[in-house]
Amino acid sequence: MTKPKIIAYLKPTCGWSNGVRAVLRKYDLPYEDRDIINDPAQRQEMIEKSGQMLSPCVEINGRMLADVSGDEVEAYLLQQGLVEPNGRQADAPTNAPCAHEIPVSSEISFR
């Protein structure tokens, strides 16, 4: 099976970005990891290609998947027949937010 060409526009330490990386590792897929935080040119390229500013964005064989989780990338790869199902577990959560985007509990106690 031919491996797809993958360009992943990711943040260095985001939960969703790490989920995408985990899925790509699970299937041993080579990919270009483009840092959209430390390289403004990569972020601009992502925005131009995807038509929006949210990340992660993953381009697979020229098809852009915008604002996706690792779960969504995996579903696309399987649906398109680009990978075969395997029993391996991802080595990181595949649908987790960035630490600064985790909702704070609405239960606040004032004493």
C-alpha positions in Angstrom: 0.0 0.0 0.0 1.4 3.4 -1.0 1.8 5.8 1.9 -0.1 9.1 1.5 1.6 12.4 1.3 0.8 14.2 4.6 1.5 17.8 5.7 0.3 18.5 9.2 0.0 22.1 10.4 0.4 21.7 14.2 1.2 23.5 17.4 4.2 22.2 19.3 2.4 21.3 22.5 -1.3 21.2 21.9 -3.4 18.2 22.9 -5.2 18.1 19.5 -1.9 18.4 17.6 -0.4 15.7 19.8 -3.5 13.5 19.0 -2.9 13.9 15.2 0.8 13.0 15.7 -0.3 9.9 17.7 -2.6 8.7 15.0 0.1 9.2 12.3 2.6 7.2 14.5 0.0 4.5 15.1 -0.1 3.8 11.4 3.6 4.5 10.8 2.8 7.3 8.4 5.6 9.7 7.4 4.5 13.4 7.5 5.8 16.9 7.4 5.2 18.5 10.9 4.8 22.2 10.2 5.0 24.4 13.3 2.3 27.1 13.1 3.3 28.8 16.4 7.1 29.4 15.9 6.9 29.8 12.1 4.5 32.5 10.9 5.0 31.5 7.3 3.7 28.0 8.0 0.7 29.5 9.9 -0.1 31.8 6.9 0.2 28.8 4.5 -2.3 26.8 6.7 -4.7 29.7 6.7 -4.5 30.2 2.9 -4.9 26.5 2.2 -7.7 25.8 4.7 -9.6 29.1 4.4 -9.7 29.4 8.2 -7.4 30.0 11.3 -8.1 27.0 13.6 -5.7 24.1 14.0 -4.8 21.3 13.6 -5.1 21.2 9.8 -3.8 18.1 8.0 -3.4 17.9 4.2 -3.5 14.3 2.9 -2.8 13.8 -0.8 -3.8 17.4 -1.5 -7.1 17.2 0.5 -7.2 19.6 3.5 -8.8 18.5 6.7 -9.3 21.7 8.7 -9.6 22.0 12.5 -9.5 18.2 13.1 -8.7 15.9 16.0 -6.6 12.7 15.7 -9.9 10.8 15.8 -11.1 12.6 12.7 -7.8 12.1 10.9 -7.9 8.4 11.7 -11.6 8.1 10.5 -10.7 9.9 7.2 -7.6 7.6 6.6 -9.7 4.5 7.2 -12.7 5.7 5.1 -10.4 6.5 2.2 -8.6 3.2 2.4 -5.3 4.9 3.0 -4.6 2.7 6.0 -5.8 -0.7 7.2 -7.3 -1.0 10.7 -4.8 -2.2 13.3 -5.1 -3.2 16.9 -2.4 -0.8 18.1 -3.3 1.9 20.6 -2.4 5.5 20.0 0.4 6.5 22.3 -1.4 9.8 23.3 -5.0 10.9 23.6 -6.4 11.5 20.1 -9.1 14.0 21.0 -7.9 16.2 23.8 -7.8 20.0 23.9 -4.7 22.1 24.5 -4.1 22.6 28.3 -5.1 26.3 28.1 -8.4 25.3 26.5 -9.6 22.9 29.2 -12.9 24.2 30.6 -12.7 25.4 34.2 -15.3 23.9 36.6 -18.4 26.2 37.0 -18.6 25.2 40.6 -16.8 28.0 42.4 -16.9 28.2 46.2 -16.9 31.6 47.9 -16.1 31.5 51.6 
